[in-house]
Amino acid sequence: MRLAKYLAHCGVASRRAAERLVAEGRVTVDGKVVTDPARAVGEAQRVAVDGDPVTVEEREVWALNKPAGIVSTARDTHGRSTVTDLVESPRRLYPVGRLDADTTGLILLTNDGALAERLTHPRHGVEKVYRARVEPEGVSESSLRALREGVELEDGLSAPARARRLGPGELEIVIAEGRKRQVRRMCEAVGHRVAALERTAFGPLRLDHAGDHGRPLPPGASRRLSAAEVERLRAAPRARDRS
């Protein structure tokens, strides 16, 4: 098995993140640094990341209602609280995608690299739903139409989004991409600053049903997903399948 795939299979990181770990020289095989993510490895070989041995773990997926001020990384070099600090699991979990520190709401954590890749790679187009409070409050039909058609950002045209008003100065925006601060930048492109942003759904999982027994998941709370919920995530339809 290729080294990057092996690391993802062991729950260290997604395939793409594992490739970066290898390229950065943080991975050893039988005590020697390897920088080729395509290097073949077998179960009898000793693989380590940052000196810590890597072993196959039981797969877990957790849902977390991220509060503001928490960063979406497994570790933070500046000593800030991270999403992994809020999940009580002995596994080496990492976030599936990112939410900005000042963005709240639903984020998934897992040690299943294949699932993380399935949920985040653009080619799969798994939808994420956001509720944005914007200023100024008056959002015109032309602004909504621009969001629905795609707006020009500094890193290229955004894919069409689904956008609708929920109330004065409040929008629901559904995207299937995952660019950095994308929803905020899309709103700014049509003349509205985002004052507050919450992710309310990721694929088939909704924040208001993500708690125990289908109840809302309180801010800062987390819950391990059932096998059936994980399978629904794994089978999440692409955005175009919904059209």
C-alpha angles and dihedrals in degrees: 000000000000114000097240091049090048091053091050090047089053091052098248095127143317116294094260093046090048090054089055091050090054094046090051090058094245096125127079130190115201089346097308126109113247121195099177111092089197093060110128116239133181133208092257092061123092111240122184137177116209086347095305115120116244120223134169110269134196108266118251134177122193132188117216131186097219116214122214116275096035116115122226100233134099091236133013123210091206094057096248122150113267135202091255089062088065097054120078103214132125089216125099096252126181132186121267099233122327142281119199115253090251094047118091135198142056120011127161126220125195147151091219105106095185092054092046090053091047092053099043110032111103093228090067093052097205108181127239122195123214135186111211129190106206139190129249091038100216107091112186128218089245090057091050090048091052091053090049092050097041130265130232113255129179089260095047142283114326119234115254112281132200108243133176140160117256094180141317106333093352124113137180112215124185119195135172096200129080109209121154112282087344101159092047092049093047091053091047089052089062094045104267129114116216109235095178133008131191130178107222102177141020113195107310094342116098126196093223090057099034097094128085114305092005095300124137116280109239120230110279093015125119137190134190110242121237122245090255092053091049091052090052089053091048090053095044108147122240118252092253090054087065095054 
